Amino acid sequence: MALRRSILALLALLVGGCTTLAGPPPDSEPGRPYRIGPPDVLLITILPAPEIQRSVTVRPDGMISIDLVGDIPAAGRTTEDVGKDIEQRLGRFKRDARVTVALAQSLSSEITVLGEVGRPSTFALSRETRLIEAIGTVGGPRPFANKDAVRIIRFVDGQTKIFNVDLQAIEEGDLSTNYLLQGGDVIVVPPTMLARFGYAIQSVLFPFQPILGTATSVTRGL
């Protein structure tokens, strides 16, 4: 009987060891509504009938232009703020005006991905994007990426915040550090210690390799 209990306990332990409880993705940072900026595209709907609908682009000066009311400041404000401003200005021309402002394209929210990825670059967030999607957009991690030490650097209210990301855990199904990105975020995918050592040796032994490579390319083109 004791042997049977020991075998059952061992089986339960083995089965339990094969099960991984993966965390869900975190929510976006609370209390931080989206702020409009150039060159975002806004879809403005004015009711009641006759319904007026306009697609406008935020100009470099932060303004948008609307029929009857002219220029309205949009940069740095939320869509709700802009909608209420238009409603107040339209009250002189359209009784009981109701205005809805929607973000059609978020072109002002750029993020930057640096380090050991296929194509380090900066691009705009055109939709709700999480970290793993952004890294996939730039070609994914390179073979010498330190997936356990990925960081998101975010500048909020005059302070710099750093979010630690475990990319290896995300790839294995644990999404607890798969953060929702915001405009201005910088994602850093550092190399492993072995890769750092290799890069240091390369810079010492072959300091002119990039220059020589460029010269060779120019010579071949002549």
QUINORQUI-V112111 format. One record per pair of residues at least 6 apart in sequence whose ideal C-beta (glycine too) atoms are under 7 Angstrom apart, sorted by the first residue. I is the first residue (numbers start at 1). J is the second residue. Records with the same first field share a line. If there is no record, write none. Layout:
# QUINORQUI-V112111
I->J + J
This chain:
# QUINORQUI-V112111
20->173
22->173 + 174 + 175
23->174 + 175 + 176
24->175 + 176
25->130 + 175 + 178
26->176 + 179
28->180
33->78
34->78 + 103
35->76 + 77 + 78
36->58 + 74 + 75 + 77 + 79 + 82
37->58 + 75 + 108
38->58 + 59 + 60 + 62 + 75 + 108
39->57 + 58 + 107 + 108
40->58 + 103 + 105 + 106 + 107 + 108
41->55 + 57 + 104 + 105 + 107
42->56 + 58 + 64 + 74 + 101 + 102 + 103 + 104
43->55 + 102 + 104
44->53 + 54 + 56 + 66 + 86 + 99 + 101
45->51 + 53 + 100
46->52 + 90 + 97 + 99
47->98
48->96 + 98
52->67
54->66
55->104
56->64 + 65
58->64 + 74 + 75
62->73 + 74 + 75 + 76
63->71 + 72 + 73 + 74
64->72 + 74
65->71
66->72 + 86
68->90 + 93
69->86 + 89 + 90
72->82 + 85 + 86
74->82
79->101 + 102 + 103
82->101
83->99 + 100 + 101
86->99
87->97 + 98 + 99
90->97 + 99
91->97
105->126
106->124 + 125 + 126
107->124
108->183
109->124 + 125 + 182 + 183
110->122 + 123 + 124 + 183
111->122 + 123 + 125 + 134 + 181 + 183 + 185 + 187
112->122 + 186
113->120 + 121 + 134 + 135 + 138 + 187
114->120 + 186 + 187 + 188
115->188 + 189 + 190
116->141 + 142 + 144 + 145 + 189 + 190 + 191
117->135 + 138 + 139 + 140 + 141 + 142 + 189
118->138 + 139 + 140 + 142
119->138 + 139
120->138
121->138
123->137
125->181 + 183
128->180
129->181
130->178 + 179 + 180 + 181
131->152 + 165 + 178 + 179 + 181 + 187
132->170 + 178
134->181 + 187
135->141 + 187
141->147 + 167 + 189
144->191 + 192 + 195
145->189 + 191
146->190 + 191 + 192
147->167 + 168
148->166 + 168
149->190
150->165 + 167 + 187 + 188 + 189
151->162 + 163 + 164 + 165 + 188
152->163 + 165 + 179 + 185 + 187
153->160 + 162 + 186 + 188
154->161 + 163 + 182 + 184 + 185
155->184
163->179
165->177 + 179
166->177
169->177
170->177 + 178
191->199
